[in-house]
């Protein structure tokens, strides 16, 4: 998965999900790439000072949509 980013236990408050990807190619375990900068308000890419990490998505999921749905459900129930 490229750089050795830190794995976080959960998405910190105020952080944003950029993408969900399988942890291994063709696998059913998924992770979310999260950043502390709102991707909708940045001008040209992420600022040099942003922080990022991976958050594992609980369960096994056959598709990106299923992984996104599980992530949304998990984050909605913690508020």
Biopython code that builds the backbone (N, CA, C, O; Angstrom):
import numpy as np
from Bio.PDB.StructureBuilder import StructureBuilder

atoms = [
    (1, "UNK", "N", (0.813, -1.185, 0.000)),
    (1, "UNK", "CA", (0.000, 0.000, 0.000)),
    (1, "UNK", "C", (0.862, 1.255, 0.000)),
    (1, "UNK", "O", (0.403, 2.294, 0.473)),
    (2, "UNK", "N", (2.050, 1.208, -0.493)),
    (2, "UNK", "CA", (2.850, 2.409, -0.600)),
    (2, "UNK", "C", (3.530, 2.778, 0.701)),
    (2, "UNK", "O", (4.077, 1.921, 1.396)),
    (3, "UNK", "N", (3.490, 4.081, 1.031)),
    (3, "UNK", "CA", (4.130, 4.578, 2.245)),
    (3, "UNK", "C", (3.599, 3.874, 3.484)),
    (3, "UNK", "O", (2.476, 3.371, 3.505)),
    (4, "UNK", "N", (4.428, 3.852, 4.504)),
    (4, "UNK", "CA", (4.032, 3.240, 5.769)),
    (4, "UNK", "C", (3.261, 4.268, 6.596)),
    (4, "UNK", "O", (3.828, 4.922, 7.471)),
    (5, "UNK", "N", (1.970, 4.406, 6.314)),
    (5, "UNK", "CA", (1.131, 5.317, 7.084)),
    (5, "UNK", "C", (0.688, 4.628, 8.362)),
    (5, "UNK", "O", (0.616, 3.401, 8.429)),
    (6, "UNK", "N", (0.400, 5.411, 9.349)),
    (6, "UNK", "CA", (-0.050, 4.907, 10.638)),
    (6, "UNK", "C", (-1.465, 4.333, 10.528)),
    (6, "UNK", "O", (-2.325, 4.896, 9.851)),
    (7, "UNK", "N", (-1.688, 3.209, 11.201)),
    (7, "UNK", "CA", (-3.046, 2.662, 11.319)),
    (7, "UNK", "C", (-3.690, 3.263, 12.555)),
    (7, "UNK", "O", (-3.110, 3.244, 13.641)),
    (8, "UNK", "N", (-4.886, 3.793, 12.387)),
    (8, "UNK", "CA", (-5.634, 4.408, 13.475)),
    (8, "UNK", "C", (-6.755, 3.468, 13.901)),
    (8, "UNK", "O", (-7.270, 2.708, 13.082)),
    (9, "UNK", "N", (-7.132, 3.514, 15.165)),
    (9, "UNK", "CA", (-8.223, 2.673, 15.668)),
    (9, "UNK", "C", (-9.573, 3.104, 15.122)),
    (9, "UNK", "O", (-10.462, 2.277, 14.922)),
    (10, "UNK", "N", (-9.722, 4.386, 14.885)),
    (10, "UNK", "CA", (-10.974, 4.932, 14.364)),
    (10, "UNK", "C", (-10.658, 6.238, 13.654)),
    (10, "UNK", "O", (-9.536, 6.738, 13.740)),
    (11, "UNK", "N", (-11.633, 6.788, 12.960)),
    (11, "UNK", "CA", (-11.439, 8.062, 12.278)),
    (11, "UNK", "C", (-11.510, 9.176, 13.321)),
    (11, "UNK", "O", (-12.542, 9.340, 13.972)),
    (12, "UNK", "N", (-10.442, 9.938, 13.491)),
    (12, "UNK", "CA", (-10.484, 11.032, 14.463)),
    (12, "UNK", "C", (-11.546, 12.066, 14.088)),
    (12, "UNK", "O", (-11.829, 12.274, 12.908)),
    (13, "UNK", "N", (-12.115, 12.695, 15.071)),
    (13, "UNK", "CA", (-13.094, 13.748, 14.845)),
    (13, "UNK", "C", (-12.472, 14.845, 13.984)),
    (13, "UNK", "O", (-11.349, 15.283, 14.236)),
    (14, "UNK", "N", (-13.211, 15.283, 12.972)),
    (14, "UNK", "CA", (-12.727, 16.331, 12.100)),
    (14, "UNK", "C", (-11.885, 15.848, 10.930)),
    (14, "UNK", "O", (-11.450, 16.659, 10.113)),
    (15, "UNK", "N", (-11.644, 14.532, 10.830)),
    (15, "UNK", "CA", (-10.893, 13.975, 9.706)),
    (15, "UNK", "C", (-11.860, 13.535, 8.623)),
    (15, "UNK", "O", (-13.056, 13.389, 8.876)),
    (16, "UNK", "N", (-11.350, 13.325, 7.419)),
    (16, "UNK", "CA", (-12.164, 13.013, 6.252)),
    (16, "UNK", "C", (-11.642, 11.768, 5.532)),
    (16, "UNK", "O", (-10.438, 11.517, 5.487)),
    (17, "UNK", "N", (-12.563, 11.004, 4.978)),
    (17, "UNK", "CA", (-12.193, 9.810, 4.212)),
    (17, "UNK", "C", (-11.946, 10.221, 2.765)),
    (17, "UNK", "O", (-12.805, 10.830, 2.127)),
    (18, "UNK", "N", (-10.762, 9.881, 2.252)),
    (18, "UNK", "CA", (-10.462, 10.146, 0.850)),
    (18, "UNK", "C", (-10.869, 8.985, -0.039)),
    (18, "UNK", "O", (-11.394, 9.189, -1.134)),
    (19, "UNK", "N", (-10.625, 7.756, 0.433)),
    (19, "UNK", "CA", (-10.868, 6.589, -0.402)),
    (19, "UNK", "C", (-10.904, 5.336, 0.460)),
    (19, "UNK", "O", (-10.320, 5.299, 1.543)),
    (20, "UNK", "N", (-11.584, 4.324, -0.023)),
    (20, "UNK", "CA", (-11.494, 2.998, 0.574)),
    (20, "UNK", "C", (-10.886, 2.072, -0.462)),
    (20, "UNK", "O", (-11.218, 2.134, -1.646)),
    (21, "UNK", "N", (-9.982, 1.206, 0.008)),
    (21, "UNK", "CA", (-9.305, 0.280, -0.891)),
    (21, "UNK", "C", (-9.147, -1.062, -0.190)),
    (21, "UNK", "O", (-9.131, -1.122, 1.039)),
    (22, "UNK", "N", (-9.028, -2.155, -0.975)),
    (22, "UNK", "CA", (-8.782, -3.447, -0.333)),
    (22, "UNK", "C", (-7.388, -3.438, 0.304)),
    (22, "UNK", "O", (-6.440, -2.884, -0.253)),
    (23, "UNK", "N", (-7.287, -4.057, 1.467)),
    (23, "UNK", "CA", (-5.993, -4.089, 2.154)),
    (23, "UNK", "C", (-4.971, -4.885, 1.336)),
    (23, "UNK", "O", (-3.784, -4.557, 1.328)),
    (24, "UNK", "N", (-5.432, -5.913, 0.661)),
    (24, "UNK", "CA", (-4.603, -6.679, -0.265)),
    (24, "UNK", "C", (-5.369, -6.831, -1.558)),
    (24, "UNK", "O", (-6.594, -6.947, -1.543)),
    (25, "UNK", "N", (-4.673, -6.832, -2.665)),
    (25, "UNK", "CA", (-5.328, -6.937, -3.965)),
    (25, "UNK", "C", (-6.214, -8.178, -4.021)),
    (25, "UNK", "O", (-5.769, -9.292, -3.743)),
    (26, "UNK", "N", (-7.482, -7.962, -4.387)),
    (26, "UNK", "CA", (-8.432, -9.055, -4.499)),
    (26, "UNK", "C", (-8.995, -9.544, -3.171)),
    (26, "UNK", "O", (-9.773, -10.497, -3.141)),
    (27, "UNK", "N", (-8.607, -8.898, -2.074)),
    (27, "UNK", "CA", (-9.047, -9.324, -0.759)),
    (27, "UNK", "C", (-10.413, -8.775, -0.383)),
    (27, "UNK", "O", (-10.987, -7.954, -1.098)),
    (28, "UNK", "N", (-10.921, -9.239, 0.744)),
    (28, "UNK", "CA", (-12.217, -8.775, 1.235)),
    (28, "UNK", "C", (-12.081, -7.903, 2.489)),
    (28, "UNK", "O", (-13.084, -7.444, 3.036)),
    (29, "UNK", "N", (-10.843, -7.674, 2.943)),
    (29, "UNK", "CA", (-10.584, -6.760, 4.052)),
    (29, "UNK", "C", (-10.238, -5.404, 3.456)),
    (29, "UNK", "O", (-9.396, -5.308, 2.562)),
    (30, "UNK", "N", (-10.891, -4.352, 3.954)),
    (30, "UNK", "CA", (-10.758, -3.022, 3.371)),
    (30, "UNK", "C", (-10.235, -2.032, 4.398)),
    (30, "UNK", "O", (-10.414, -2.213, 5.603)),
    (31, "UNK", "N", (-9.583, -0.978, 3.903)),
    (31, "UNK", "CA", (-9.106, 0.114, 4.733)),
    (31, "UNK", "C", (-9.545, 1.430, 4.113)),
    (31, "UNK", "O", (-9.796, 1.520, 2.911)),
    (32, "UNK", "N", (-9.630, 2.443, 4.956)),
    (32, "UNK", "CA", (-9.972, 3.790, 4.488)),
    (32, "UNK", "C", (-8.748, 4.683, 4.666)),
    (32, "UNK", "O", (-8.104, 4.666, 5.715)),
    (33, "UNK", "N", (-8.437, 5.455, 3.644)),
    (33, "UNK", "CA", (-7.393, 6.464, 3.744)),
    (33, "UNK", "C", (-8.061, 7.736, 4.254)),
    (33, "UNK", "O", (-8.987, 8.252, 3.627)),
    (34, "UNK", "N", (-7.587, 8.243, 5.399)),
    (34, "UNK", "CA", (-8.194, 9.420, 6.012)),
    (34, "UNK", "C", (-7.158, 10.531, 6.160)),
    (34, "UNK", "O", (-5.965, 10.274, 6.328)),
    (35, "UNK", "N", (-7.641, 11.770, 6.093)),
    (35, "UNK", "CA", (-6.768, 12.944, 6.241)),
    (35, "UNK", "C", (-7.436, 13.957, 7.157)),
    (35, "UNK", "O", (-8.651, 13.935, 7.354)),
    (36, "UNK", "N", (-6.619, 14.845, 7.713)),
    (36, "UNK", "CA", (-7.150, 15.856, 8.630)),
    (36, "UNK", "C", (-7.491, 17.160, 7.932)),
    (36, "UNK", "O", (-7.714, 18.172, 8.595)),
    (37, "UNK", "N", (-7.534, 17.156, 6.620)),
    (37, "UNK", "CA", (-7.835, 18.345, 5.831)),
    (37, "UNK", "C", (-9.044, 18.061, 4.956)),
    (37, "UNK", "O", (-9.077, 17.044, 4.263)),
    (38, "UNK", "N", (-10.022, 18.929, 4.975)),
    (38, "UNK", "CA", (-11.235, 18.734, 4.178)),
    (38, "UNK", "C", (-10.881, 18.784, 2.690)),
    (38, "UNK", "O", (-10.429, 19.819, 2.200)),
    (39, "UNK", "N", (-11.079, 17.690, 1.974)),
    (39, "UNK", "CA", (-10.717, 17.668, 0.558)),
    (39, "UNK", "C", (-11.579, 18.600, -0.292)),
    (39, "UNK", "O", (-11.178, 18.955, -1.401)),
    (40, "UNK", "N", (-12.734, 18.999, 0.190)),
    (40, "UNK", "CA", (-13.611, 19.891, -0.573)),
    (40, "UNK", "C", (-13.199, 21.364, -0.476)),
    (40, "UNK", "O", (-13.642, 22.176, -1.289)),
    (41, "UNK", "N", (-12.367, 21.719, 0.495)),
    (41, "UNK", "CA", (-11.997, 23.125, 0.665)),
    (41, "UNK", "C", (-10.559, 23.418, 0.263)),
    (41, "UNK", "O", (-10.151, 24.579, 0.279)),
    (42, "UNK", "N", (-9.791, 22.423, -0.090)),
    (42, "UNK", "CA", (-8.400, 22.682, -0.480)),
    (42, "UNK", "C", (-8.355, 23.242, -1.905)),
    (42, "UNK", "O", (-9.233, 22.961, -2.721)),
    (43, "UNK", "N", (-7.343, 24.020, -2.185)),
    (43, "UNK", "CA", (-7.223, 24.625, -3.520)),
    (43, "UNK", "C", (-6.577, 23.666, -4.506)),
    (43, "UNK", "O", (-7.250, 23.130, -5.386)),
    (44, "UNK", "N", (-5.319, 23.454, -4.368)),
    (44, "UNK", "CA", (-4.568, 22.634, -5.325)),
    (44, "UNK", "C", (-3.867, 21.516, -4.587)),
    (44, "UNK", "O", (-2.681, 21.625, -4.277)),
    (45, "UNK", "N", (-4.580, 20.449, -4.304)),
    (45, "UNK", "CA", (-3.985, 19.328, -3.598)),
    (45, "UNK", "C", (-3.951, 19.562, -2.103)),
    (45, "UNK", "O", (-4.390, 20.599, -1.607)),
    (46, "UNK", "N", (-3.432, 18.593, -1.407)),
    (46, "UNK", "CA", (-3.355, 18.678, 0.047)),
    (46, "UNK", "C", (-2.187, 19.563, 0.459)),
    (46, "UNK", "O", (-1.144, 19.556, -0.195)),
    (47, "UNK", "N", (-2.349, 20.325, 1.536)),
    (47, "UNK", "CA", (-1.233, 21.157, 2.004)),
    (47, "UNK", "C", (-0.094, 20.272, 2.511)),
    (47, "UNK", "O", (-0.307, 19.105, 2.842)),
    (48, "UNK", "N", (1.096, 20.826, 2.569)),
    (48, "UNK", "CA", (2.271, 20.042, 2.981)),
    (48, "UNK", "C", (2.188, 19.596, 4.439)),
    (48, "UNK", "O", (2.888, 18.661, 4.828)),
    (49, "UNK", "N", (1.360, 20.233, 5.248)),
    (49, "UNK", "CA", (1.303, 19.937, 6.676)),
    (49, "UNK", "C", (0.204, 18.940, 7.053)),
    (49, "UNK", "O", (0.019, 18.657, 8.237)),
    (50, "UNK", "N", (-0.521, 18.406, 6.080)),
    (50, "UNK", "CA", (-1.633, 17.535, 6.429)),
    (50, "UNK", "C", (-1.144, 16.239, 7.080)),
    (50, "UNK", "O", (-0.008, 15.809, 6.879)),
    (51, "UNK", "N", (-2.039, 15.630, 7.869)),
    (51, "UNK", "CA", (-1.757, 14.335, 8.477)),
    (51, "UNK", "C", (-2.699, 13.319, 7.856)),
    (51, "UNK", "O", (-3.808, 13.660, 7.446)),
    (52, "UNK", "N", (-2.254, 12.067, 7.788)),
    (52, "UNK", "CA", (-3.080, 11.023, 7.192)),
    (52, "UNK", "C", (-2.839, 9.699, 7.898)),
    (52, "UNK", "O", (-1.886, 9.546, 8.663)),
    (53, "UNK", "N", (-3.712, 8.756, 7.630)),
    (53, "UNK", "CA", (-3.573, 7.427, 8.209)),
    (53, "UNK", "C", (-4.567, 6.469, 7.583)),
    (53, "UNK", "O", (-5.417, 6.862, 6.783)),
    (54, "UNK", "N", (-4.448, 5.225, 7.956)),
    (54, "UNK", "CA", (-5.361, 4.164, 7.508)),
    (54, "UNK", "C", (-6.277, 3.773, 8.653)),
    (54, "UNK", "O", (-5.854, 3.732, 9.808)),
    (55, "UNK", "N", (-7.515, 3.491, 8.338)),
    (55, "UNK", "CA", (-8.461, 2.951, 9.316)),
    (55, "UNK", "C", (-9.022, 1.669, 8.723)),
    (55, "UNK", "O", (-9.561, 1.675, 7.617)),
    (56, "UNK", "N", (-8.895, 0.571, 9.456)),
    (56, "UNK", "CA", (-9.452, -0.695, 8.981)),
    (56, "UNK", "C", (-10.974, -0.648, 9.072)),
    (56, "UNK", "O", (-11.530, -0.123, 10.037)),
    (57, "UNK", "N", (-11.638, -1.197, 8.070)),
    (57, "UNK", "CA", (-13.094, -1.254, 8.043)),
    (57, "UNK", "C", (-13.494, -2.642, 8.517)),
    (57, "UNK", "O", (-13.104, -3.646, 7.919)),
    (58, "UNK", "N", (-14.273, -2.698, 9.594)),
    (58, "UNK", "CA", (-14.645, -3.985, 10.196)),
    (58, "UNK", "C", (-15.427, -4.857, 9.223)),
    (58, "UNK", "O", (-16.242, -4.365, 8.444)),
    (59, "UNK", "N", (-15.167, -6.149, 9.281)),
    (59, "UNK", "CA", (-15.884, -7.112, 8.452)),
    (59, "UNK", "C", (-15.192, -7.361, 7.125)),
    (59, "UNK", "O", (-14.196, -6.720, 6.790)),
    (60, "UNK", "N", (-15.739, -8.303, 6.382)),
    (60, "UNK", "CA", (-15.238, -8.609, 5.047)),
    (60, "UNK", "C", (-16.264, -8.118, 4.042)),
    (60, "UNK", "O", (-17.466, -8.317, 4.222)),
    (61, "UNK", "N", (-15.789, -7.477, 2.984)),
    (61, "UNK", "CA", (-16.686, -6.855, 2.015)),
    (61, "UNK", "C", (-16.244, -7.221, 0.606)),
    (61, "UNK", "O", (-15.057, -7.173, 0.285)),
    (62, "UNK", "N", (-17.198, -7.583, -0.220)),
    (62, "UNK", "CA", (-16.906, -8.023, -1.580)),
    (62, "UNK", "C", (-16.695, -6.869, -2.551)),
    (62, "UNK", "O", (-16.099, -7.060, -3.610)),
    (63, "UNK", "N", (-17.174, -5.675, -2.209)),
    (63, "UNK", "CA", (-17.059, -4.549, -3.137)),
    (63, "UNK", "C", (-16.727, -3.263, -2.395)),
    (63, "UNK", "O", (-16.887, -3.163, -1.178)),
    (64, "UNK", "N", (-16.260, -2.283, -3.160)),
    (64, "UNK", "CA", (-15.962, -0.958, -2.603)),
    (64, "UNK", "C", (-17.227, -0.332, -2.008)),
    (64, "UNK", "O", (-17.180, 0.280, -0.941)),
    (65, "UNK", "N", (-18.359, -0.489, -2.707)),
    (65, "UNK", "CA", (-19.624, 0.050, -2.197)),
    (65, "UNK", "C", (-19.976, -0.534, -0.843)),
    (65, "UNK", "O", (-20.377, 0.196, 0.063)),
    (66, "UNK", "N", (-19.828, -1.862, -0.694)),
    (66, "UNK", "CA", (-20.119, -2.507, 0.588)),
    (66, "UNK", "C", (-19.200, -1.982, 1.687)),
    (66, "UNK", "O", (-19.642, -1.760, 2.815)),
    (67, "UNK", "N", (-17.919, -1.781, 1.361)),
    (67, "UNK", "CA", (-16.966, -1.263, 2.342)),
    (67, "UNK", "C", (-17.331, 0.168, 2.744)),
    (67, "UNK", "O", (-17.300, 0.502, 3.929)),
    (68, "UNK", "N", (-17.679, 1.018, 1.767)),
    (68, "UNK", "CA", (-18.112, 2.392, 2.070)),
    (68, "UNK", "C", (-19.344, 2.374, 2.973)),
    (68, "UNK", "O", (-19.409, 3.109, 3.958)),
    (69, "UNK", "N", (-20.324, 1.527, 2.631)),
    (69, "UNK", "CA", (-21.550, 1.439, 3.436)),
    (69, "UNK", "C", (-21.235, 1.043, 4.876)),
    (69, "UNK", "O", (-21.778, 1.626, 5.815)),
    (70, "UNK", "N", (-20.362, 0.060, 5.051)),
    (70, "UNK", "CA", (-19.995, -0.392, 6.400)),
    (70, "UNK", "C", (-19.288, 0.719, 7.167)),
    (70, "UNK", "O", (-19.530, 0.908, 8.359)),
    (71, "UNK", "N", (-18.413, 1.452, 6.481)),
    (71, "UNK", "CA", (-17.702, 2.562, 7.122)),
    (71, "UNK", "C", (-18.671, 3.658, 7.537)),
    (71, "UNK", "O", (-18.579, 4.179, 8.649)),
    (72, "UNK", "N", (-19.594, 4.010, 6.657)),
    (72, "UNK", "CA", (-20.584, 5.042, 6.985)),
    (72, "UNK", "C", (-21.454, 4.622, 8.158)),
    (72, "UNK", "O", (-21.754, 5.431, 9.035)),
    (73, "UNK", "N", (-21.857, 3.361, 8.174)),
    (73, "UNK", "CA", (-22.680, 2.866, 9.277)),
    (73, "UNK", "C", (-21.907, 2.902, 10.583)),
    (73, "UNK", "O", (-22.458, 3.279, 11.618)),
    (74, "UNK", "N", (-20.645, 2.515, 10.550)),
    (74, "UNK", "CA", (-19.822, 2.508, 11.773)),
    (74, "UNK", "C", (-19.585, 3.926, 12.296)),
    (74, "UNK", "O", (-19.594, 4.142, 13.507)),
    (75, "UNK", "N", (-19.376, 4.875, 11.415)),
    (75, "UNK", "CA", (-19.101, 6.238, 11.873)),
    (75, "UNK", "C", (-20.388, 6.938, 12.301)),
    (75, "UNK", "O", (-20.349, 7.808, 13.171)),
    (76, "UNK", "N", (-21.515, 6.581, 11.714)),
    (76, "UNK", "CA", (-22.795, 7.206, 12.091)),
    (76, "UNK", "C", (-23.217, 6.790, 13.494)),
    (76, "UNK", "O", (-23.838, 7.576, 14.209)),
    (77, "UNK", "N", (-22.888, 5.565, 13.898)),
    (77, "UNK", "CA", (-23.343, 5.071, 15.193)),
    (77, "UNK", "C", (-22.482, 5.551, 16.348)),
    (77, "UNK", "O", (-22.869, 5.385, 17.505)),
    (78, "UNK", "N", (-21.325, 6.143, 16.071)),
    (78, "UNK", "CA", (-20.456, 6.590, 17.186)),
    (78, "UNK", "C", (-20.724, 8.018, 17.610)),
    (78, "UNK", "O", (-20.110, 8.496, 18.564)),
    (79, "UNK", "N", (-21.628, 8.721, 16.926)),
    (79, "UNK", "CA", (-21.919, 10.120, 17.281)),
    (79, "UNK", "C", (-23.090, 10.213, 18.210)),
    (79, "UNK", "O", (-23.474, 11.311, 18.611)),
]
sb = StructureBuilder()
sb.init_structure("model")
sb.init_model(0)
sb.init_chain("A")
sb.init_seg("    ")
for serial, (resi, resn, name, xyz) in enumerate(atoms, 1):
    if name == "N":
        sb.init_residue(resn, " ", resi, " ")
    sb.init_atom(name, np.array(xyz, "f"), 0.0, 1.0, " ", f" {name:<3s}", serial, name[0])
structure = sb.get_structure()
